[in-house]
């Protein structure tokens, strides 16, 4: 391979890395705190203006969870994060992930992100949901 071709490939690879890094620069990542349902659980959430991603472990195995944006004041409000049914299922080891597009930015609109478990297996069953993970939404950098 000629030197000129190697330099061109290196320049293309470097440009790709710069563009990819800039695309992720708007992400805000933060840990979610385990609730009483499963104190050993942990998760990392990543938000940007157009997407939410959650990687969790230590949750109850083979269970259905949903993801919500919540405000407690001045009155309680909640909205599903992403597209209905806002759900994911954990595997046999209690690991799960959720990724969805967002129609609007959560920054400044919502104070908290919550992941709740649905013991009945129905993500629409709001009467029997159990808090699993939560965190305040940090300010966007």
C-alpha positions in Angstrom: 0.0 0.0 0.0 1.4 3.4 -0.9 2.2 6.0 1.6 -0.4 8.4 0.2 -3.1 5.7 0.5 -2.0 5.0 4.1 -2.2 8.7 4.9 -5.6 9.1 3.3 -7.0 6.1 5.3 -5.5 7.4 8.5 -7.1 10.8 7.8 -10.5 9.2 7.1 -10.2 7.2 10.3 -9.3 10.2 12.4 -12.2 12.2 10.9 -14.6 9.4 11.8 -13.3 9.4 15.4 -13.7 13.2 15.7 -17.2 13.1 14.3 -18.2 10.1 16.5 -16.8 11.8 19.5 -18.6 15.1 18.8 -21.9 13.2 18.3 -21.6 11.7 21.8 -20.4 14.9 23.4 -24.0 16.0 24.2 -24.7 12.8 26.2 -25.1 13.1 29.9 -24.5 9.8 31.7 -25.3 9.2 35.3 -25.9 6.2 37.7 -29.4 5.2 38.8 -29.9 4.4 42.5 -31.4 1.0 43.6 -34.7 1.1 45.4 -35.9 -1.3 48.2 -37.2 -3.8 45.7 -33.7 -4.9 44.7 -30.9 -3.1 46.7 -28.2 -4.9 44.7 -29.4 -3.4 41.4 -27.4 -0.8 39.5 -27.7 1.0 36.2 -26.2 3.7 34.1 -28.5 6.0 32.1 -27.4 8.2 29.2 -29.6 11.0 27.9 -29.3 13.4 25.1 -31.9 15.5 23.3 -32.9 12.7 21.1 -32.3 9.4 22.9 -32.3 7.5 26.2 -30.2 4.5 27.0 -30.1 2.4 30.2 -27.9 -0.5 31.0 -28.9 -2.3 34.2 -27.8 -5.3 36.2 -28.8 -6.9 39.5 -32.5 -6.5 38.8 -34.9 -9.4 39.3 -34.4 -12.0 36.6 -36.9 -12.5 33.7 -39.1 -9.5 34.8 -40.7 -6.7 32.9 -39.6 -3.1 33.7 -40.7 0.3 32.3 -38.9 3.6 32.2 -40.5 6.9 33.2 -39.8 10.6 33.5 -41.3 12.0 36.7 -41.9 15.3 38.4 -43.1 15.3 42.0 -43.7 19.1 42.4 -45.7 21.2 42.1 -47.9 18.2 41.4 -47.0 14.6 40.5 -46.6 14.1 36.7 -45.1 11.2 34.8 -44.6 10.3 31.1 -43.1 7.2 29.6 -39.6 7.7 28.3 -39.5 6.9 24.6 -42.2 4.9 22.8 -45.0 2.9 24.4 -44.9 0.5 26.1 -41.6 1.9 27.5 -40.6 -1.6 28.5 -37.7 -4.0 28.6 -37.3 -7.5 30.1 -34.4 -8.7 32.1 -32.5 -11.9 31.3 -32.0 -14.8 33.6 -29.1 -13.0 35.4 -31.1 -9.8 36.0 -29.4 -7.8 33.3 -31.4 -5.6 31.0 -31.1 -2.7 28.6 -33.4 0.0 27.2 -32.9 2.3 24.3 -35.5 4.6 22.8 -35.8 7.8 20.8 -37.3 10.9 22.6 -39.7 13.3 21.0 -38.5 16.1 23.3 -35.6 16.9 25.5 -36.1 15.8 29.1 -33.7 18.5 30.3 -35.5 21.2 32.2 -38.8 19.4 31.7 -38.4 16.4 34.1 -36.7 16.2 37.4 -36.4 12.4 37.8 -36.0 9.2 35.8 -37.5 6.0 37.3 -37.4 2.4 36.3 -40.3 0.3 37.8 -40.9 -3.4 37.9 -44.3 -4.9 36.8 -44.8 -8.1 38.8 -47.7 -9.1 36.7 -45.6 -9.0 33.5 -47.9 -6.4 32.0 -46.2 -3.0 31.4 -49.6 -1.3 31.3 -50.4 -2.5 34.8 -49.8 0.7 36.7 -51.5 -0.3 39.9 -49.0 -3.1 40.8 -45.7 -1.5 39.7 -42.8 -1.5 42.1 -40.0 1.2 42.1 -36.6 -0.4 41.1 -34.2 2.3 40.1 -34.2 6.1 40.1 -32.1 9.3 39.8 -32.5 13.0 39.5 -31.9 14.1 35.9 -28.7 16.2 36.0 -28.3 19.5 34.2 -27.2 19.2 30.6 -23.5 20.1 30.2 
